[in-house]
Amino acid sequence: MPAHAQALPAGVRLGMSAEELRSALPDVERVARPQRLAGGLAGTWRAAPVALAGLPFDLTFFFADGQLQRIEYAAAAQPVQTEPDRGAAAFAQLLDWGRATFGPEVGARDPGSAYAAWVAGDADVYLQRTDGARGASVRLVYKLRQLKDGSAL
């Protein structure tokens, strides 16, 4: 697995416009039915799947207010012959990468899930693994850091 694979794609940065994204990644495709998240985020663009830690990750770009605010790598880790641990090894490998890249994480573990988070400049980065009745998944997310003061709460 190339070490650069978990980094943002070449030429891509949080805060850029959709036009800048298309310029940086000419093969990016518009999503027919965008995933919608809180805060007006919509996953409107996607790139070809990326192999990370032995799993194929879908790569989706989320925009709000005309800016790229979230980049999400997501992989289903079903109990198939090539991934019998339901994403545990991929999560461990990406966690090691995160520690080497960003330093110690803030983490949490609950039955069926594990989470690690870092702050990297103007981005929050988190890694999540879930495993439940609906299946298993591993997710790596870069999102634009949004600081709020007490008046915004």
Residue frames as qw, qx, qy, qz and C-alpha x, y, z in Angstrom:
[[0.000, 0.890, 0.456, 0.000, 0.00, 0.00, 0.00],
 [0.406, 0.465, -0.047, 0.785, 1.56, 3.34, -0.99],
 [0.297, -0.376, -0.508, 0.716, 1.97, 5.69, 1.96],
 [0.072, 0.083, -0.108, -0.988, 0.55, 8.61, -0.02],
 [0.206, -0.347, -0.814, -0.418, -2.74, 6.80, -0.60],
 [0.267, -0.651, -0.660, 0.265, -4.39, 8.12, 2.57],
 [0.161, -0.352, -0.033, 0.921, -3.36, 11.71, 1.92],
 [0.462, 0.679, 0.249, -0.514, -5.63, 14.04, 0.02],
 [0.754, 0.446, 0.369, 0.309, -5.53, 13.48, -3.74],
 [0.472, -0.101, 0.180, 0.857, -2.88, 15.56, -5.53],
 [0.030, 0.261, 0.296, 0.918, -4.04, 19.15, -6.04],
 [0.441, -0.624, -0.549, -0.339, -7.07, 18.79, -3.76],
 [0.193, 0.060, -0.539, 0.818, -7.52, 20.97, -0.67],
 [0.102, -0.661, -0.706, 0.234, -10.39, 21.71, 1.65],
 [0.013, -0.699, -0.156, 0.698, -12.06, 25.02, 0.88],
 [0.096, -0.166, 0.604, 0.773, -11.69, 24.79, -2.91],
 [0.599, 0.314, 0.054, -0.734, -14.59, 25.24, -5.34],
 [0.840, 0.222, 0.487, -0.081, -16.16, 22.48, -7.44],
 [0.605, 0.786, -0.130, -0.002, -14.52, 24.01, -10.52],
 [0.029, -0.748, 0.653, -0.111, -11.11, 23.80, -8.83],
 [0.693, -0.182, 0.682, -0.148, -11.82, 20.19, -7.86],
 [0.827, 0.492, 0.268, -0.055, -12.71, 19.29, -11.46],
 [0.378, 0.850, -0.363, 0.054, -9.52, 20.99, -12.60],
 [0.266, -0.605, 0.733, -0.161, -7.39, 19.06, -10.07],
 [0.438, -0.008, 0.898, -0.044, -9.18, 15.73, -10.73],
 [0.358, 0.240, -0.433, -0.792, -10.45, 15.70, -14.33],
 [0.366, -0.086, -0.894, -0.243, -11.98, 12.21, -13.89],
 [0.150, 0.170, 0.687, -0.690, -14.19, 13.22, -10.94],
 [0.161, -0.366, -0.762, -0.510, -17.89, 12.50, -11.59],
 [0.407, -0.258, 0.138, -0.865, -21.04, 14.24, -10.45],
 [0.093, 0.113, 0.947, -0.285, -23.15, 12.09, -8.11],
 [0.243, -0.377, -0.655, -0.608, -26.70, 11.42, -9.36],
 [0.573, -0.691, -0.358, -0.257, -28.21, 11.25, -5.85],
 [0.237, 0.547, -0.506, 0.624, -25.99, 13.19, -3.44],
 [0.567, -0.405, -0.640, 0.323, -25.69, 12.05, 0.15],
 [0.121, -0.767, -0.017, -0.629, -26.84, 14.88, 2.44],
 [0.567, -0.208, -0.583, 0.544, -25.38, 15.61, 5.86],
 [0.268, -0.839, -0.358, 0.309, -25.99, 18.17, 8.60],
 [0.272, -0.645, 0.137, 0.700, -24.90, 21.75, 7.95],
 [0.534, 0.738, -0.033, -0.411, -25.96, 21.71, 4.30],
 [0.191, -0.489, 0.784, 0.332, -23.20, 19.31, 3.22],
 [0.865, 0.372, 0.140, -0.305, -23.92, 17.36, 0.06],
 [0.560, -0.303, 0.677, 0.369, -21.70, 14.63, -1.40],
 [0.573, 0.704, 0.091, -0.409, -21.97, 15.92, -4.96],
 [0.510, 0.678, -0.516, -0.117, -18.76, 14.58, -6.54],
 [0.875, -0.318, 0.364, 0.022, -16.93, 11.25, -6.46],
 [0.217, 0.673, -0.671, -0.224, -13.69, 9.84, -7.76],
 [0.785, 0.147, -0.589, -0.120, -12.75, 6.30, -8.69],
 [0.844, -0.535, -0.027, -0.036, -12.35, 3.94, -5.73],
 [0.175, 0.752, -0.578, 0.264, -8.96, 4.00, -4.02],
 [0.864, -0.135, -0.467, 0.130, -7.21, 0.97, -2.52],
 [0.136, -0.690, 0.467, -0.536, -6.21, 1.64, 1.09],
 [0.363, -0.359, 0.761, -0.400, -5.02, -0.93, 3.61],
 [0.099, -0.001, 0.986, 0.131, -6.29, -3.79, 1.46],
 [0.282, 0.591, 0.707, -0.267, -9.83, -2.47, 0.95],
 [0.210, 0.413, 0.449, 0.764, -11.44, -0.55, -1.94],
 [0.071, -0.534, -0.450, 0.712, -12.57, 2.84, -0.59],
 [0.235, 0.770, 0.478, 0.351, -15.17, 5.00, -2.33],
 [0.343, -0.183, -0.105, 0.916, -14.01, 8.62, -2.45],
 [0.022, 0.796, 0.560, 0.229, -16.72, 11.28, -2.08],
 [0.259, 0.092, -0.111, 0.955, -16.38, 15.08, -2.00],
 [0.139, -0.739, -0.644, 0.140, -18.89, 17.07, 0.06],
 [0.195, 0.298, 0.088, 0.930, -19.65, 20.72, -0.63],
 [0.155, -0.795, -0.551, 0.199, -21.57, 23.42, 1.24],
 [0.040, -0.923, -0.039, 0.382, -21.67, 27.14, 0.51],
 [0.599, 0.782, -0.173, -0.013, -19.70, 26.54, -2.69],
 [0.003, 0.719, -0.680, 0.143, -16.68, 25.09, -0.86],
 [0.761, 0.053, -0.645, 0.044, -15.23, 21.61, -0.50],
 [0.406, -0.643, 0.355, -0.544, -15.76, 21.00, 3.21],
 [0.744, -0.289, 0.571, -0.191, -15.45, 17.22, 3.59],
 [0.525, 0.440, -0.685, -0.247, -13.58, 14.42, 1.82],
 [0.760, -0.255, 0.475, -0.362, -14.65, 10.92, 2.74],
 [0.364, 0.307, -0.863, -0.170, -13.01, 7.57, 2.01],
 [0.706, -0.151, 0.427, -0.544, -15.52, 4.80, 2.85],
 [0.374, 0.251, -0.865, -0.220, -15.23, 1.02, 2.50],
 [0.878, -0.231, 0.033, -0.418, -17.61, -1.78, 3.27],
 [0.087, 0.484, -0.861, 0.130, -15.67, -4.57, 4.98],
 [0.881, -0.101, -0.024, -0.462, -17.99, -7.53, 4.75],
 [0.613, -0.407, 0.677, -0.003, -16.85, -10.99, 5.88],
 [0.827, 0.521, -0.138, -0.162, -15.61, -12.16, 2.50],
 [0.947, 0.015, -0.031, 0.321, -12.66, -14.34, 1.69],
 [0.520, 0.494, -0.133, 0.684, -10.35, -11.35, 1.16],
 [0.084, -0.486, 0.304, -0.815, -11.42, -9.50, 4.32],
 [0.596, -0.350, -0.722, -0.035, -12.46, -12.02, 7.02],
 [0.361, -0.240, -0.535, 0.725, -11.69, -9.64, 9.91],
 [0.002, 0.836, 0.544, 0.076, -14.44, -7.18, 8.88],
 [0.201, 0.880, 0.007, 0.430, -12.05, -4.26, 8.51],
 [0.665, -0.728, 0.030, 0.163, -10.03, -4.67, 11.73],
 [0.734, -0.113, 0.237, 0.626, -6.67, -5.00, 9.93],
 [0.310, 0.624, 0.285, 0.659, -7.43, -2.06, 7.62],
 [0.339, -0.907, -0.128, -0.215, -8.44, 0.08, 10.61],
 [0.744, -0.554, 0.113, 0.357, -5.23, -0.86, 12.46],
 [0.638, 0.166, 0.282, 0.697, -3.08, -0.06, 9.43],
 [0.098, 0.754, 0.251, 0.599, -4.79, 3.32, 8.89],
 [0.540, -0.836, -0.091, -0.004, -4.53, 4.06, 12.61],
 [0.743, -0.304, 0.169, 0.571, -0.77, 3.46, 12.45],
 [0.413, 0.456, 0.308, 0.725, -0.60, 5.76, 9.41],
 [0.194, -0.878, -0.244, -0.364, -2.59, 8.46, 11.26],
 [0.665, -0.703, 0.008, 0.252, -0.29, 8.28, 14.28],
 [0.676, -0.069, 0.262, 0.685, 2.81, 8.54, 12.08],
 [0.255, 0.557, 0.366, 0.701, 1.31, 11.43, 10.10],
 [0.241, -0.751, -0.176, -0.589, -0.57, 13.46, 12.74],
 [0.003, 0.387, -0.671, 0.633, 0.70, 12.20, 16.11],
 [0.034, 0.173, 0.912, -0.370, -1.28, 10.71, 19.01],
 [0.271, -0.396, -0.591, -0.648, -5.02, 10.47, 18.44],
 [0.465, -0.081, 0.469, -0.747, -8.06, 11.17, 20.53],
 [0.363, 0.033, -0.867, -0.340, -9.80, 7.82, 20.44],
 [0.631, -0.117, 0.412, -0.647, -12.79, 5.85, 21.61],
 [0.276, 0.060, -0.934, -0.219, -13.86, 2.21, 21.55],
 [0.652, -0.031, 0.353, -0.670, -17.31, 0.84, 22.10],
 [0.577, 0.093, 0.811, 0.036, -18.72, -2.58, 21.32],
 [0.573, 0.594, 0.546, 0.141, -18.94, -2.66, 17.54],
 [0.352, 0.898, 0.061, 0.256, -17.02, 0.54, 16.85],
 [0.644, -0.369, 0.001, 0.670, -13.65, 2.25, 17.12],
 [0.225, 0.941, 0.174, 0.182, -12.80, 5.90, 16.47],
 [0.609, -0.318, 0.018, 0.726, -9.63, 7.99, 16.24],
 [0.232, 0.930, 0.246, 0.144, -9.37, 11.73, 15.54],
 [0.580, -0.190, 0.037, 0.792, -6.66, 14.27, 14.86],
 [0.170, 0.939, 0.119, -0.273, -6.35, 17.98, 14.10],
 [0.657, 0.023, 0.366, 0.659, -4.18, 18.83, 11.09],
 [0.142, 0.046, 0.220, 0.964, -3.96, 22.56, 10.37],
 [0.421, 0.064, 0.038, -0.904, -7.38, 23.73, 9.17],
 [0.680, -0.018, -0.598, -0.424, -8.74, 20.18, 9.03],
 [0.655, -0.296, 0.584, -0.376, -10.20, 17.64, 11.41],
 [0.511, 0.288, -0.768, -0.256, -9.30, 14.10, 10.39],
 [0.632, -0.262, 0.582, -0.439, -11.01, 11.03, 11.76],
 [0.359, 0.187, -0.888, -0.219, -10.93, 7.30, 11.25],
 [0.650, -0.118, 0.405, -0.632, -13.89, 5.10, 12.18],
 [0.281, 0.070, -0.931, -0.220, -14.64, 1.39, 12.08],
 [0.651, -0.090, 0.313, -0.686, -18.10, 0.01, 12.73],
 [0.275, 0.085, -0.943, -0.170, -19.17, -3.61, 12.89],
 [0.474, 0.061, 0.534, -0.697, -22.78, -4.57, 13.49],
 [0.604, 0.307, 0.718, -0.161, -25.76, -6.47, 12.20],
 [0.546, 0.792, 0.111, -0.250, -25.86, -4.36, 9.01],
 [0.810, 0.451, -0.074, 0.368, -22.23, -5.12, 8.19],
 [0.605, -0.535, 0.020, 0.590, -18.83, -3.63, 8.79],
 [0.439, 0.834, 0.106, 0.317, -17.25, -0.46, 7.43],
 [0.574, -0.364, -0.028, 0.733, -14.12, 1.64, 7.68],
 [0.226, 0.909, 0.267, 0.226, -14.21, 5.38, 7.03],
 [0.517, -0.239, -0.034, 0.821, -11.44, 8.01, 6.79],
 [0.120, 0.889, 0.408, 0.167, -12.69, 11.62, 6.73],
 [0.354, -0.046, -0.063, 0.932, -11.02, 14.98, 6.25],
 [0.010, -0.828, -0.534, -0.171, -13.29, 17.90, 7.08],
 [0.187, 0.609, -0.073, 0.767, -12.82, 21.64, 7.21],
 [0.366, -0.276, -0.634, 0.623, -12.23, 22.68, 10.80],
 [0.190, -0.686, -0.304, -0.633, -15.01, 24.91, 12.13],
 [0.312, -0.105, -0.605, 0.725, -14.31, 26.64, 15.39],
 [0.286, -0.723, -0.441, -0.448, -17.21, 28.10, 17.34],
 [0.061, 0.273, -0.517, 0.809, -17.14, 30.45, 20.26],
 [0.045, 0.258, 0.834, -0.486, -19.61, 30.23, 23.12],
 [0.376, 0.366, 0.133, -0.841, -22.11, 32.54, 21.42],
 [0.479, 0.234, -0.628, -0.567, -22.63, 30.03, 18.58],
 [0.118, -0.025, -0.981, 0.153, -23.70, 27.23, 20.93]]
